[in-house]
Amino acid sequence: MPAPLLRPLRSALPTASQAGPVEARLERAVEAFQVVVEGSFGGRVYAVGDLLLCRGEARNGAETGLVARGHGRPRLGVRRNGRWLGDAGEPCADERWRSGGRLVGRMRSS
């Protein structure tokens, strides 16, 4: 199964007057992503609608949300030996990708 397809949660949020309890409580220091196409990464299966929460610095070997610098969709990856590796294990350049933080939580949609 390929990796999940993600989108930044903030791009999917309703206006402030329509925000639900989850969206209203998200801290600014947290990068949140919504799964839009089911997939697997790191031995876990992520379902459509799942919310992935990333925060802080990515440690070596930790699952991480990677955010494109410029155009591009976010993706999951890992930091190994000072390098980013994408969801398929391919190298990802620091010039192209930044860390959205270590994956710290998942909220299931159902």
N, C-alpha and C positions, 0 to 999 in steps of 0.2 A: 504494500500500500504506500503511495507517495505521501510526502509531508502535507500537513494541512495548509490551506490557503487562508491567510489572515488579512484583516484590515484594521487600521487603528480604530479603537472604540470611539474616540472623540468624533471621528467622521461619521459615525453611525448614531450618535446621540441625538435625542430630540431636543427641542429648545428647552431652556431652563424651566419654563413654566410647565413643560410636559415631562421633565426628568423624573424617573422613578427613584426609589430609595437607594439602589445600588449606584446609579450614575451620580446622584447628588452627594454621595459620601466618598467618591474617588478622590484621593489626595492628588495634588499636582505633582508630587514626587513619584507617582506611580504611572508607568506606561501600561496601558491596557489595550489588548487586541481581541477582536472577535473572530472566531473561526467561521469562515463562510463556505469552505469545502472541507469535508471530512478528510482526515489523514492521520498518519502516525509519525512519531518522532521520539527517539530515546526510549523505545519500548512501550510507549503509551499511545492509545488511540484517542484522538480529539474529535468530538462531534460538532456538527453545525450548531452554532449558537453559543458554544462554550466561550467563556471569557477567560483570557490568560492575563495574569497580572505579573508585571516585572518591576523590579525596584533595586536600587543600589548598584554596586559595581559587580561586573561578572567576574567570578573567580575561575581559576584554571579548572577546566573540566565541567563547569556548571552550565546547564542549559540556559540559554539566553535568548531574549528577543532582539533581533537585529533590525535596525531601521535604516532604510536607504538614505543616503545623502543625495538629495535631488529627487528625481522621479523614480518610482519603484514601490513595490509592495513590501510590507514588513515580512519577516520570515523568522523561523527558529534556527538557532545555530548553537555553537559551543566555542569556548575559548580554550585552545590547546597550545601550550608552549609559546605564548605571546602572539598567536595568530587566530583569526576568526575562521571557523569552518562552517559552511552552510549546512542546510538540512540534508543535503545529499553527500556531505563529507568533503565538498569542494572548498578550496581556499577562497576567502572573501577579503578583499583589500580594505585596509583601514581608510583609504581615501574614498571608498565607495560606501562603506557601512559603518555605523556607529552602534554602540550598545544601547538598548532600551532598558537594560538592567537584567539581573538574574531572575529567572522564572521562579516566582515565590508562591504562586497560587493559581488554581483553576476553579472556576465556578461553572458547574454543569448547567446546561440549559433545561434539563428535565430530570 
